[in-house]
Amino acid sequence: MSLFLVVALPFLGALLPGLMNSAGRQACAGVTFTVTLAAFIGLLTNLPTVLAGEVVTTGVNWLPALGMNVNLMLDGLGFFFALLILGIGLLIITYARFYLSRDDNMGEFFTYLLLFQGAMVGIVLSDNILLLIVFWELTSLSSFLLIGYWKHLPEGRQGARMALTVTGMGGLALIGGMLILGNITGSYDLSVILQSREIIQASPLYLPALVLILLGCFTKSAQFPFHFWLPHAMAAPTPVSAYLHSATMVKAGIFLMARLWPVLSGTPEWFVIVTTAGLVTMVLGAVIALFKHDLKALLAFSTVSHLGLITMLLGTGTAFGAMAAVFHILNHATFKAALFMSAGIVDHETHTRDIRRLGGLRHLMPVTFGIVTLAALSMAGIPLLNGFLSKEMMLEEAHHTVLFGSHWLAPSLAVIGSLFSAAYCFRLISHTFLGPKRDDYPAHPHDPGFGMWGPPALLVVLVVMIGCAPFLAEPFVKIVTASLLGEAATVPTAHFKIWHGLVPALYMSIAAVLGGLVVLALFKPLLRMWDGAPRPEAKVIFEALVDAVVALSRGIIHSLHTGAFSRYAAIAAVTITAAGYHAWATGSVGAATRVPQPAGPVEIAGWVMLVTATLGLVFLHRNRLLSLILIGIVGLMVSVGFVLFSAPDLAMTQITVEVVTIILLLLALNFLPNRTPVESTVLRRMRDAVVAIAAGLATFALSYHFLLRDTVAPSISEFHLASSYKGGGGSNVVNVILVDFRGFDTFGEIIVLGIAALLIYALTETLLDGPVRARLLNRKPDQPRAGDMHPMMMVVLTRVLMPLVMLVGFYIFWRGHNEPGGGFIAGLIVSIGVVMQYMASGFSWTSARLRYPYHGVIGAGVLIAGLTGIGSWFFGKPFLTSDFTYVRIPPFEKFELATAALFDLGVFLAVVGAVMLSLESFSRLARRSQMTDNEHPMDIDPSRAESDPADPGNPKREGV
Amino acid sequence: MGLELLVASAIGILTAAGMYLVLRLRTFPVIMGMSLLTYAVNVFLFASGRLTIGAPPILTDAARYTDPLPQALVLTAIVISFGMTAVVVMIGLGAYLGGDDDRVNDPAPETEAEETT
């Protein structure tokens, strides 16, 4: 199966559990299992190639200019991790089916789980490090969702937040490190990077890259000092803890260290940082784990400790260490997932995970007892179980490791770690299952059904099998090690054996196990000492840090962001003007190249009207109705200006937009107070005037200077003028630019327009659903209403005009390609025609005759425009390539058919829909506040009339 | 007096008036001011094609045409600015209907504290 499919299947499958949710829990889990199984089998089909030592690769270019391509590769290492992710995934899905209660939303859970699974598979199969980062971040996000799955638990939410913060910060560091790495080698492809060991290690940027990448790995794999998030993430449901926090996600950091091992390891920096962090984590995790009373917390810290062990093995930089690391990853995944699932079983059955309240369970839950005992003894490093083998190899490796010039530091720390590790394993078994049976369990425990204990049992079978017959796992581990090492080293020849003879590692192992028993015997006094000792609580420190950062940003934001809009506007205006002035003062101005064109009396008269209206607006703006009239004059004069300066399309657009804007503002003024009170002081008004005049002078100077100079470089307009007719088939160049040359822009713009209208609609809906509704219903108009709401003259006139307006709209639309006009203008004209009906005949009358909702009209417009663009794909052309032809249908003259006209139709519909939806939303508000709902046009307001207008025999009504 | 001076001064005056109204304290004058600024910006963009009389960009036998590109850009800008004005008006109206107050500035924190006590 193609690697693409293996990665894509979980993502595609993530849609299914949500859909299957209503089909029941069985179906939900079943579909998740099937999807994972399909990916698992797909992975296995590649096994022969991997076993032959070859690398399966596949890829497509995504953003080649950025070096970011979807290149996937499958070698031994990737196969190993993918096998763990999908294989353990299958067991976890089975287990989760029985673990989750009826109250839990199973579809949601499995959707998150599959998203996570896909992201993990993506990480281990990526051949491109940028792609790897994308998947890396996806695991952080999906694990956030999974940890916080029980949204009602504050611990879950806090744990999820902490995990996201820590791993997210690590992810940022990782991006930096990866970019440096790509910069050094000149490629973001792993296959290239892995060949560049010498270049990378010789680069002066090696150390920063190493530190940043290790930050990413350490945060993800919970290495000291970032180990604290993992135990808090245990608030997640147990399947999540077992899957993410023991078997897969926390191994992502380990995976990346293993992946980059051939190029990054072997330097003193790598050795010191990685080995030290690993050793410290291993000891610290083991010691803390011993004193945890919560089963899952104990397992969490033991996971931290074992991750430290693996990190340490990778850090030594020897081939033997790497092989031991691979082997321990395999072994740890088997016994730890089994232990987590068993902890979940104990929790599920006894309703507590507190070891102090447990004990004696071996009589009540013999099966679980057997599973836990075998898995825990393996973790403790008891012979004939797989944990023993890799622990021996670790001790052997530690024995040869010289850290900080000391021969005994690494071995003794390794022994201490193993000792505490053995101790907490023994405690886990004895304090939970051994001892007398108690009679105060919170519930009546017994072994669960096979669905829950089957998956961990299967893993324990593996634990014993590998433990007794290590030669079974050896070939596979060696293949994985070979691909980990790459060309940097050769696979060690040592064989996996239970008995190596009387070597130092054996003595160290014996010391650890015996020491573990001693520590368990002394547990009570040790616990008292532990509880008495002061120690930093990571969660408190973390929260204090977060609080400090929040307080800092709050301080900064509140001092800058005061909610005073006028202040922002003033600051922006002053800043922009000052920047412009700076450019003006430091730059040079060329000589004028254009001769000023003389202005006649008509032009001057127009200017005077514009300026008078504008200044009038400033001084009379407190009278809001008057200011509407004045701004209408301004708009009119701007339109006239467009006519003068050879822009007929603009003039038509401006004047139609002017009409709908004024109607819109009138509708708004219906509710707003009609006067603006005097509030600001004279001083403030003076200040505002200074700012405004400075801005005005600046724009004046800028415009005046460039109006008198030609463009520095010839513009693209020459091309547009030259190819408008030949290429676009239209002689109105502005329209051809809109629907053809820059059609993609226009497409975006009609979408923006549609979104704006939908936003207005949504705001209206929200207002009408809230407390505003009552206020609107109780509202008394502040001015007397007109007696006849629908004047007859107006009704008759608008209805007669309607077909005429439509005709004009159609004409303007159709001629738009060659003469001034087009979809935008036609849309506005038709909207005005419809708005007239609303105004004259009333809201109810008009909406009763409305066949299509305006949302649909917007959608149809965008869809038509988009489909027109897509249509060109079928002819192998890029999006929105237009075509045209001339046809002749007698008795008409020859006319043009262009795909651009279809696109323009989309524009037309989107404009009509958007304008009408906005205006309709405003008038819906108005309708709420009206006392009566006028069913009929041309009626008389009954609140004015003495007699009942509903009476058909009413003489007044007949008189109308 | 040249046409260039007229247009440039009109842009300047529209900007100054718009800016002054934007700095007012109630929603309606601010919306008016933004409309004036919209005119100023549209005319400014349009004028970047320089001023030409009697040469619309409709292909005929004429020898010279004005620059069509700024016209196309400004045409969509005019329509979009209608949409944006409508959104801003709706937000202002919603705030007024919801809070019975059409001030654009949040009350200062001190007065807020006084109001709550």
Interface residues (C-beta under 8 A of the other chain):
Chain A: T562 G563 A564 F565 S566 R567 A569 A570 A573 R594 P596 Q597 P598 A599 E603 I604 W607 L610 V611 T614 L615 L617 V618 H621 R624 S627 I631 V634 G635 V638 G641 F642 L644 F645 S646 A647 P648 D649 L650 T653 Q654 V657 V660 T661 L664 L665 A668 L669 F671 L672 P673 T676 P677 E679 S680 D688 A689 V691 A692 I693 A695 G696 L697 T699 F700 A701 S703 Y704 F706 L707 L708 D710 T711 S715 I716 S717 H720 L721 S724 Y725 S731 N732 V733 V734 I737 L738 R742 D745 T746 E749 V752 L753 A756 A757 L759 I760 L763 T764 T766 L767 G770 P771 V772 R775 L776 N818 E819 P820 F824 L828 V911 A914 V915 S918 S921 F922 L925
Chain B: M1 G2 L3 E4 L5 L6 V7 A8 S9 A10 I11 G12 I13 L14 T15 A16 A17 G18 M19 Y20 L21 V22 L23 R24 L25 R26 T27 F28 P29 V30 I31 M32 S35 L36 Y39 A40 N42 V43 F44 F46 A47 S48 G49 R50 L51 T52 I53 G54 A55 P56 P57 I58 L59 T60 Y65 T66 D67 P68 L69 Q71 A72 V74 L75 T76 I78 V79 I80 S81 F82 G83 M84 T85 A86 V87 V89 M90 I91 G92 L93 G94 Y96 L97 G98 D102 V104 N105 D106 A108
